[in-house]
Amino acid sequence: MPSATAAIRMSEDHNSSSTYAREDYLTLSVSSSEECVATLLAAAPGIKTLGGLIAIDPQDLSPAARIDYLSALERQSSWLQAAMQRAIVAVAGISEGKSDGPFTGVDEAEREDVSSALRLSAGTAQMRIDVARTLVNHLPNTCSALATGELSAAHATVIARETAAAIRDGLSEFAIFSIEEKAIAHAEFHTPSQVAQQVRSAIAKFAPATFEEVVEKARDSRRVSCYKDVDGMSTVVAILPAEDAQTVMKAIEAFIIKGSSVFKISDLSKTDAHTIDSYDKVGKTSDSRSADSRHSDSRSADMKRADALTSLAGFALAASSEEVALHRRPITVNVTIDLPTLLGLSENPGQLAGYGAIPASVARALASDGKWKRFITDPQTGALLDYGRETYQPPQALIDFLIARDRTCRFPGCRRSAALSDLDHAQSWEEGGTTSLDNLGALCRRHHQLKTHGGWGIESRADGSCTWTSPLGKIYQTPARSIAESV
């Protein structure tokens, strides 16, 4: 690629006693467009850096440099979003506006200004105002990280939203500072959704009594609703406590994997042939289905879950006149709780697999009905170090250790449960890879195939952390996961 010199000129008009134009020049002498992009990626976000990026056509770059260009633009977007937060607060005010009368609400005038200027709905405008006020008034480090491009706007938004209630409830400034710092560090290798989970867990740890009260109050909102849709469809919405929702989802997943054979036929004495046939269509391992027919199943995962839920409800109706004594909590609903909290000496939040932080009292209640597994963790990092094998039913120790250690697929940002993923050799068995902690890890089927056939490379370590290398040579880190935190 020929050498390139980028010269970007920017004009600024200043209004004072006399109006004049000042021209600033940013000249970058580099040997190639790729080096220019690399320089701009490392540069501090600002108008000059943005001007340099806009002067480059990404189509002229190599595939690897296009990724750097995209990352550099994202940093500029964060810088602009930091300025946007200050502008929103300038328009809407540093604090909530007052109601002018019985027919107007708080922030109504301010909200209308923002919604009209930005062409947003009133509800969206209010959310933007609330986030901006939280960031500017209470989260200075998040604002700084946003302005320097260390955080994306999405990451900053979830930090503000998740901490807003705690700030409103009077959580100490030290606690907010600690939560904010951990969230910013967590954001380096995690998605906004994962950062939100981490913030919730941190808040629960700093204010366990408040967390307990909020969760207990929220339980009263549980409900199941059915709404009519078009084309012969309906929508069923279940608002459930987290542990109950996990029970429902685990039952559906188990039904898909094992089919109707998970239920005793004696429980279905009054079930008609049509109903039994519909159950068999869901269970892929049903004896009545041949291997060829099982492989020809073209339903998506969502379709299978929907069919399984219908079949489970059908089983319940069919057995309604019989005595049903099923365990309420299947063993696959996993709860992590530290020993002092289990003994009632501390009130640290537990971790419900697939959800996140739950109050100590809920974790203790769930633990009372469960089978026990002992985990030993690093006291500084929380990383899983050892796995106790003293369980009611002796497990496959290595498999259980890996599922407990990784908890989700190890591809950056993926949250597919490790229990539903493949355990993959980072260095393949055929190439001399060992079946060991440092070479094995959970990968969902899609990312397993991406690693095997898509040109992605992985370097694995015993603590569960790994380094990914894309086909274009880009490096991505997945850190070790503390067993006491959500992922």
PAFI-627641 format. One record per residue (C-alpha): residue number from 0; x, y, z. Coordinates in pm, 1 decimal. Example, Ala and Ser with C-alpha at 12.3 -4.5 7.8 and 13.67 -1.06 7.14 Angstrom:
2
0;1230.0;-450.0;780.0
1;1367.0;-106.0;714.0
***
This chain:
487
0;0.0;0.0;0.0
1;150.2;341.0;-92.4
2;257.0;577.7;183.9
3;1.7;832.7;288.5
4;6.5;1167.4;460.0
5;-316.1;1280.2;621.2
6;-366.7;1651.4;664.7
7;-691.3;1751.4;830.4
8;-804.2;2110.9;856.6
9;-1066.4;2225.5;1102.5
10;-1216.1;2572.4;1128.3
11;-1369.2;2718.7;1442.3
12;-1574.7;3036.4;1451.2
13;-1549.4;3237.0;1771.2
14;-1791.7;3514.9;1859.1
15;-1637.9;3794.3;2063.1
16;-1603.6;4170.3;2004.5
17;-1495.2;4076.5;1655.9
18;-1566.8;3753.3;1470.2
19;-1275.7;3572.8;1321.5
20;-1186.9;3229.3;1194.6
21;-897.9;3023.5;1332.5
22;-761.3;2725.7;1143.3
23;-601.7;2431.4;1321.1
24;-400.8;2171.1;1135.1
25;-336.1;1814.7;1239.1
26;-76.4;1646.7;1021.7
27;2.1;1281.2;1059.3
28;292.1;1152.9;853.9
29;267.1;777.8;842.8
30;386.4;507.2;609.4
31;42.4;359.7;544.3
32;-327.2;401.3;609.9
33;-306.3;107.4;851.8
34;-47.9;289.0;1063.0
35;-262.9;600.9;1049.6
36;-557.6;409.4;1189.5
37;-340.7;251.9;1460.6
38;-216.4;598.2;1561.0
39;-568.9;737.5;1577.0
40;-690.0;436.4;1777.7
41;-430.4;511.5;2045.2
42;-490.6;888.3;2037.6
43;-707.9;1063.7;2294.8
44;-1065.8;1109.3;2169.3
45;-1143.1;1456.6;2045.3
46;-1230.4;1664.0;1744.0
47;-887.2;1630.8;1585.6
48;-881.1;1253.7;1620.8
49;-1234.5;1232.1;1485.1
50;-1138.3;1450.4;1190.1
51;-848.2;1218.5;1113.9
52;-1076.1;916.3;1114.3
53;-1340.9;1078.1;894.9
54;-1070.5;1156.5;636.5
55;-1005.1;782.8;593.2
56;-1223.3;559.8;376.7
57;-1256.2;226.4;564.0
58;-1302.2;47.1;231.7
59;-939.4;130.8;149.4
60;-816.1;-54.7;460.7
61;-718.1;-416.2;506.9
62;-972.9;-634.4;693.7
63;-770.6;-619.4;1017.3
64;-730.7;-240.6;997.4
65;-1106.6;-202.0;944.0
66;-1161.4;-355.1;1287.7
67;-919.0;-102.0;1439.1
68;-1102.8;172.9;1252.9
69;-1434.8;53.1;1396.8
70;-1287.2;43.9;1748.0
71;-1145.9;393.8;1705.5
72;-1486.2;527.8;1596.0
73;-1648.6;361.1;1897.3
74;-1409.5;552.3;2124.8
75;-1507.6;874.6;1951.6
76;-1874.7;785.2;1994.2
77;-1813.7;743.7;2369.2
78;-1648.9;1086.1;2382.7
79;-1946.5;1242.1;2205.3
80;-2186.8;1061.5;2437.2
81;-2005.7;1206.6;2739.4
82;-2066.9;1552.1;2595.0
83;-2428.8;1451.2;2527.9
84;-2484.7;1366.9;2897.2
85;-2367.5;1713.5;3000.6
86;-2586.9;1873.1;2735.0
87;-2896.5;1682.3;2849.3
88;-2836.7;1791.0;3209.5
89;-2790.0;2149.8;3090.7
90;-3131.9;2136.4;2922.8
91;-3322.7;1933.3;3181.7
92;-3153.6;2070.0;3492.5
93;-2920.7;1918.3;3747.4
94;-3216.6;1787.6;3951.7
95;-3580.2;1699.5;3896.6
96;-3810.6;1979.0;3789.7
97;-4114.3;2063.0;4000.1
98;-4476.3;2010.6;3906.2
99;-4657.2;2331.0;3810.6
100;-4997.3;2202.0;3913.0
101;-5229.2;1902.9;3946.0
102;-5225.7;1836.1;3572.6
103;-4849.0;1838.5;3519.5
104;-4587.9;1592.2;3641.0
105;-4230.0;1615.2;3759.4
106;-3989.0;1699.6;3474.5
107;-4277.0;1738.7;3231.1
108;-4155.5;2061.9;3069.3
109;-3792.5;1947.8;3064.8
110;-3888.7;1611.6;2919.4
111;-4081.7;1776.4;2638.9
112;-3781.3;1992.8;2550.7
113;-3553.3;1688.7;2525.7
114;-3805.5;1470.5;2344.6
115;-3882.8;1742.2;2087.7
116;-3518.7;1831.3;2023.1
117;-3404.8;1469.3;1986.5
118;-3727.1;1336.4;1829.0
119;-3782.5;1084.9;2107.5
120;-4091.1;959.8;2284.5
121;-4157.7;1119.1;2621.2
122;-4073.9;796.4;2803.2
123;-3741.4;753.4;2622.5
124;-3653.6;1118.9;2683.2
125;-3717.9;1076.9;3055.9
126;-3491.9;771.1;3067.7
127;-3217.7;969.6;2892.3
128;-3258.8;1251.1;3146.2
129;-3245.3;1010.5;3442.4
130;-2929.7;840.9;3310.9
131;-2759.3;1174.5;3239.1
132;-2835.0;1309.8;3587.4
133;-2708.3;992.8;3754.5
134;-2385.1;1001.9;3555.4
135;-2313.2;1372.8;3595.1
136;-2419.1;1404.1;3960.6
137;-2303.1;1076.5;4111.5
138;-2069.3;879.5;3882.4
139;-1775.1;1103.2;3790.5
140;-1539.7;812.9;3718.0
141;-1788.4;659.9;3476.4
142;-1819.5;996.8;3302.4
143;-1440.7;1022.3;3276.0
144;-1409.5;667.9;3139.0
145;-1680.9;748.1;2885.7
146;-1507.8;1069.5;2778.4
147;-1174.2;893.5;2728.3
148;-1329.3;608.2;2531.6
149;-1262.9;341.1;2794.9
150;-1636.3;273.5;2826.7
151;-1902.6;253.1;2559.2
152;-2224.9;449.3;2598.3
153;-2410.2;120.9;2652.9
154;-2179.0;26.0;2941.4
155;-2211.7;369.2;3102.1
156;-2589.8;355.8;3069.2
157;-2626.7;21.4;3248.0
158;-2395.5;135.2;3528.0
159;-2612.7;443.9;3575.9
160;-2941.3;252.3;3559.5
161;-2833.5;-21.6;3798.2
162;-2692.5;217.5;4058.3
163;-2972.3;478.0;4039.0
164;-3202.4;309.9;4292.2
165;-2917.2;248.0;4537.9
166;-2811.4;612.2;4512.8
167;-3170.7;721.7;4566.8
168;-3197.5;494.5;4872.9
169;-2894.9;659.0;5032.4
170;-2617.0;404.5;4974.5
171;-2291.5;559.1;5097.6
172;-2059.9;747.1;4862.7
173;-1781.2;500.7;4942.4
174;-2001.7;208.1;4840.6
175;-2106.2;380.8;4517.6
176;-1741.4;461.1;4442.0
177;-1640.4;96.7;4499.1
178;-1925.6;-35.2;4285.6
179;-1843.3;212.0;4010.0
180;-1472.4;123.4;4004.9
181;-1541.8;-250.7;3987.9
182;-1797.1;-199.4;3710.3
183;-1555.0;5.9;3500.3
184;-1286.0;-261.5;3539.4
185;-1537.8;-536.8;3458.6
186;-1644.7;-356.5;3141.3
187;-1302.7;-405.7;2981.3
188;-1376.6;-769.4;2896.5
189;-1753.8;-796.4;2936.5
190;-2075.1;-693.9;2763.3
191;-2315.7;-432.6;2905.1
192;-2552.0;-708.5;3019.2
193;-2271.5;-881.8;3207.8
194;-2167.2;-552.7;3367.1
195;-2527.2;-496.1;3478.6
196;-2524.7;-836.0;3650.1
197;-2196.4;-752.6;3822.2
198;-2331.5;-419.5;3948.3
199;-2645.2;-586.0;4088.1
200;-2432.4;-837.3;4275.9
201;-2208.6;-564.1;4416.7
202;-2506.3;-356.7;4534.8
203;-2659.6;-664.0;4699.3
204;-2334.9;-720.8;4888.8
205;-2306.2;-360.3;5009.8
206;-2672.5;-332.1;5115.2
207;-2804.8;-681.5;5191.7
208;-3095.2;-559.9;5407.1
209;-3222.8;-326.1;5135.5
210;-3175.1;-596.4;4872.4
211;-3372.7;-842.5;5084.4
212;-3656.9;-592.8;5123.9
213;-3670.5;-504.8;4754.0
214;-3672.9;-869.8;4644.9
215;-3941.6;-961.4;4898.2
216;-4160.3;-675.2;4775.9
217;-4102.7;-770.1;4412.3
218;-4221.9;-1126.3;4477.2
219;-4572.1;-990.1;4527.9
220;-4577.3;-884.4;4160.3
221;-4548.7;-1243.6;4030.7
222;-4815.6;-1332.3;3779.5
223;-4895.8;-1521.2;3460.6
224;-5085.0;-1343.3;3182.1
225;-5216.2;-1447.4;2842.8
226;-5261.5;-1203.0;2554.3
227;-5429.2;-1270.4;2222.8
228;-5216.7;-1223.9;1911.2
229;-5297.7;-1244.8;1540.8
230;-5265.7;-1546.5;1310.8
231;-5396.6;-1793.3;1567.1
232;-5125.1;-1718.2;1823.7
233;-5123.2;-1598.2;2184.3
234;-4853.8;-1469.1;2417.8
235;-4815.7;-1611.7;2768.4
236;-4603.8;-1397.5;3002.7
237;-4485.6;-1531.2;3338.1
238;-4336.7;-1286.7;3590.0
239;-4173.3;-1514.8;3847.5
240;-3918.3;-1506.5;4129.2
241;-3576.8;-1586.1;3981.2
242;-3547.3;-1928.8;4143.0
243;-3894.3;-2030.7;4018.6
244;-3815.9;-1909.3;3667.1
245;-3499.6;-2120.7;3664.8
246;-3702.8;-2421.7;3779.0
247;-3944.1;-2372.7;3487.3
248;-3665.2;-2332.1;3230.6
249;-3470.1;-2631.7;3362.4
250;-3784.2;-2846.2;3342.6
251;-3834.8;-2737.6;2981.0
252;-3470.5;-2809.8;2889.0
253;-3485.7;-3150.0;3060.1
254;-3804.3;-3235.1;2872.8
255;-3643.8;-3146.8;2539.2
256;-3338.2;-3361.2;2613.7
257;-3513.3;-3663.4;2768.9
258;-3858.1;-3643.5;2615.0
259;-4175.7;-3779.7;2768.3
260;-3981.7;-4069.9;2918.8
261;-3900.5;-3844.7;3215.4
262;-4259.6;-3900.5;3334.1
263;-4412.5;-4227.5;3444.7
264;-4671.0;-4365.9;3208.1
265;-4876.6;-4460.1;3514.0
266;-4927.5;-4089.4;3575.0
267;-5099.6;-4062.8;3235.9
268;-5370.6;-4323.1;3271.4
269;-5633.8;-4081.0;3146.9
270;-5428.3;-3926.7;2868.8
271;-5564.8;-3981.5;2519.4
272;-5359.5;-4105.3;2225.9
273;-5349.9;-3764.7;2060.2
274;-5193.9;-3609.6;2372.0
275;-4929.8;-3883.7;2400.4
276;-4841.8;-3836.5;2033.0
277;-4792.7;-3464.2;2090.9
278;-4559.0;-3542.2;2381.1
279;-4352.1;-3772.1;2162.7
280;-4308.7;-3498.4;1903.8
281;-4125.0;-3294.6;2166.1
282;-3903.7;-3570.8;2312.0
283;-3619.8;-3633.2;2068.7
284;-3516.1;-3950.1;2257.1
285;-3859.6;-4109.9;2251.2
286;-3833.1;-4479.5;2163.9
287;-4108.7;-4444.0;1903.9
288;-3894.4;-4215.2;1688.5
289;-3622.2;-4354.4;1466.9
290;-3274.4;-4205.3;1440.2
291;-3355.7;-4069.8;1095.3
292;-3668.5;-3891.5;1212.1
293;-3484.2;-3741.7;1509.2
294;-3218.2;-3596.0;1280.8
295;-3486.1;-3450.2;1052.5
296;-3631.1;-3232.4;1330.2
297;-3616.8;-2881.9;1182.8
298;-3756.7;-2690.0;1480.3
299;-3553.6;-2407.8;1631.0
300;-3453.2;-2413.5;1996.8
301;-3725.7;-2159.9;2075.8
302;-3986.8;-2373.3;1900.9
303;-3878.6;-2678.3;2101.0
304;-3906.4;-2486.9;2427.9
305;-4255.3;-2367.4;2336.1
306;-4363.4;-2722.3;2248.6
307;-4208.0;-2857.0;2569.0
308;-4391.9;-2602.8;2785.2
309;-4721.9;-2699.5;2623.1
310;-4649.5;-3068.3;2678.9
311;-4550.9;-3017.3;3041.9
312;-4877.2;-2832.7;3102.7
313;-5058.7;-3117.1;2926.3
314;-4897.9;-3369.0;3158.5
315;-5010.4;-3165.0;3459.6
316;-5370.1;-3161.1;3332.9
317;-5364.7;-3531.7;3253.1
318;-5237.9;-3618.2;3600.8
319;-5450.9;-3365.2;3787.6
320;-5669.6;-3634.1;3941.6
321;-5366.9;-3833.2;4057.2
322;-5140.4;-3774.7;4351.8
323;-4830.8;-3593.0;4218.0
324;-4520.6;-3581.2;4438.9
325;-4243.8;-3433.4;4229.5
326;-3946.7;-3252.8;4377.5
327;-4002.5;-2877.8;4346.9
328;-3634.9;-2796.6;4291.3
329;-3443.2;-3007.8;4043.9
330;-3078.3;-3066.2;4121.5
331;-2980.9;-2868.8;3814.0
332;-3095.0;-2541.8;3974.0
333;-2758.7;-2443.2;4119.8
334;-2713.2;-2193.2;4401.4
335;-2377.3;-2068.9;4531.0
336;-2361.1;-1942.4;4888.7
337;-2059.0;-1886.0;5113.4
338;-2030.3;-2083.9;5436.6
339;-2068.3;-1788.0;5681.2
340;-2390.5;-1681.0;5506.2
341;-2520.3;-2037.5;5501.8
342;-2463.6;-2056.1;5878.1
343;-2639.3;-1723.0;5932.8
344;-2319.1;-1539.9;6033.3
345;-2318.0;-1314.6;5725.8
346;-2577.2;-1180.8;5484.2
347;-2382.2;-1189.1;5157.9
348;-2599.2;-1246.8;4849.6
349;-2605.6;-1590.4;4693.9
350;-2566.9;-1657.0;4322.3
351;-2841.9;-1835.0;4130.1
352;-2697.4;-1998.6;3818.5
353;-2848.3;-1844.2;3507.5
354;-2974.6;-1536.6;3691.0
355;-2732.2;-1367.5;3932.4
356;-2755.6;-1228.4;4286.5
357;-3034.4;-1340.7;4519.8
358;-3086.2;-1245.8;4887.4
359;-2913.3;-1453.7;5153.5
360;-3245.6;-1575.7;5296.4
361;-3360.9;-1704.9;4955.6
362;-3025.9;-1877.1;4897.8
363;-3044.7;-2045.4;5239.5
364;-3401.5;-2162.8;5172.0
365;-3301.3;-2312.8;4837.5
366;-2988.8;-2469.7;4985.7
367;-3190.8;-2646.8;5255.2
368;-3350.4;-2873.5;4992.3
369;-3042.9;-2928.5;4778.2
370;-2753.3;-3168.7;4744.2
371;-2418.7;-3029.0;4850.7
372;-2094.7;-2977.0;4663.4
373;-1787.9;-2820.9;4821.4
374;-1592.4;-2551.5;4636.4
375;-1260.7;-2398.5;4738.0
376;-1186.1;-2055.3;4591.2
377;-897.1;-1812.6;4583.3
378;-974.7;-1558.8;4859.8
379;-846.6;-1268.5;4648.8
380;-997.4;-1340.9;4306.7
381;-1278.7;-1584.3;4385.9
382;-1151.3;-1818.1;4110.8
383;-1234.5;-2184.1;4164.3
384;-927.9;-2377.1;4285.5
385;-1054.4;-2714.5;4398.4
386;-1369.0;-2924.0;4382.1
387;-1485.6;-3148.0;4665.1
388;-1608.1;-3489.4;4556.2
389;-1819.1;-3563.9;4858.8
390;-2165.2;-3547.9;4709.2
391;-2473.6;-3754.4;4756.0
392;-2423.4;-3909.3;4417.7
393;-2053.5;-3917.1;4315.1
394;-2024.1;-3697.7;4000.7
395;-1786.7;-3706.2;3712.1
396;-1545.0;-3485.1;3902.0
397;-1365.6;-3321.7;3612.6
398;-1684.3;-3242.2;3419.1
399;-1851.6;-3097.2;3724.9
400;-1544.6;-2891.3;3806.9
401;-1530.6;-2739.1;3458.4
402;-1902.2;-2655.3;3454.6
403;-1872.1;-2494.9;3798.6
404;-1558.0;-2305.9;3701.0
405;-1669.4;-2169.0;3364.4
406;-2047.9;-2144.5;3422.1
407;-2098.7;-2010.8;3068.6
408;-1939.0;-2050.4;2727.3
409;-1588.8;-1900.3;2733.1
410;-1623.8;-1704.3;2408.1
411;-1617.6;-1327.6;2481.4
412;-1967.3;-1203.2;2563.9
413;-2142.9;-1539.7;2528.9
414;-2373.8;-1635.7;2817.1
415;-2483.1;-1981.8;2707.4
416;-2483.4;-2204.9;3015.0
417;-2180.8;-2432.5;3052.2
418;-2419.0;-2713.5;3148.6
419;-2572.5;-2687.9;2798.7
420;-2238.8;-2641.8;2620.1
421;-1963.8;-2869.2;2490.8
422;-1646.0;-2931.8;2690.3
423;-1382.4;-2861.8;2430.8
424;-1008.5;-2934.5;2414.2
425;-831.5;-2603.3;2347.3
426;-549.1;-2802.8;2191.8
427;-719.6;-3087.1;2012.4
428;-672.8;-3445.0;2129.1
429;-541.4;-3540.4;1784.9
430;-264.2;-3281.3;1818.8
431;-154.4;-3400.8;2161.3
432;-390.1;-3198.0;2379.0
433;-456.5;-3336.6;2725.0
434;-785.5;-3392.5;2903.4
435;-700.7;-3156.2;3187.7
436;-815.6;-2839.3;3360.9
437;-580.3;-2615.2;3165.9
438;-683.3;-2755.3;2827.8
439;-1058.4;-2804.6;2871.5
440;-1336.1;-2548.2;2885.1
441;-1701.7;-2490.8;2805.8
442;-1794.6;-2370.7;2455.7
443;-2147.6;-2350.8;2320.3
444;-2200.2;-2545.7;2001.6
445;-2184.2;-2236.9;1778.1
446;-1854.7;-2109.9;1922.2
447;-1715.8;-2463.7;1936.7
448;-1771.2;-2490.4;1562.5
449;-1628.5;-2140.3;1514.0
450;-1311.7;-2248.4;1691.8
451;-1289.5;-2583.6;1509.9
452;-1384.9;-2473.9;1159.5
453;-1395.4;-2092.5;1163.3
454;-1027.2;-2014.3;1209.1
455;-1046.7;-1887.2;1568.7
456;-767.1;-1990.7;1805.9
457;-777.0;-2024.5;2183.5
458;-507.1;-2040.5;2450.5
459;-654.0;-2189.2;2767.7
460;-540.8;-2172.5;3131.3
461;-628.5;-2379.3;3438.4
462;-818.1;-2096.8;3611.3
463;-1064.2;-2082.9;3321.2
464;-923.1;-1767.8;3163.5
465;-832.9;-1784.2;2796.2
466;-701.0;-1577.2;2508.4
467;-881.3;-1580.2;2174.4
468;-721.0;-1495.0;1841.4
469;-952.2;-1412.5;1550.8
470;-877.6;-1517.9;1190.4
471;-761.5;-1157.3;1133.2
472;-513.7;-1175.7;1420.6
473;-712.1;-970.1;1673.3
474;-664.9;-1066.2;2039.8
475;-955.3;-1091.8;2286.6
476;-932.3;-1189.1;2654.2
477;-1178.2;-1386.2;2864.9
478;-1077.0;-1346.9;3230.5
479;-1115.4;-1605.1;3505.6
480;-1456.2;-1586.8;3671.0
481;-1508.4;-1547.7;4042.2
482;-1750.6;-1814.0;4155.9
483;-1916.6;-1563.9;4390.9
484;-2008.7;-1321.7;4110.6
485;-2256.8;-1335.1;3825.6
486;-2140.6;-1376.9;3466.9
***
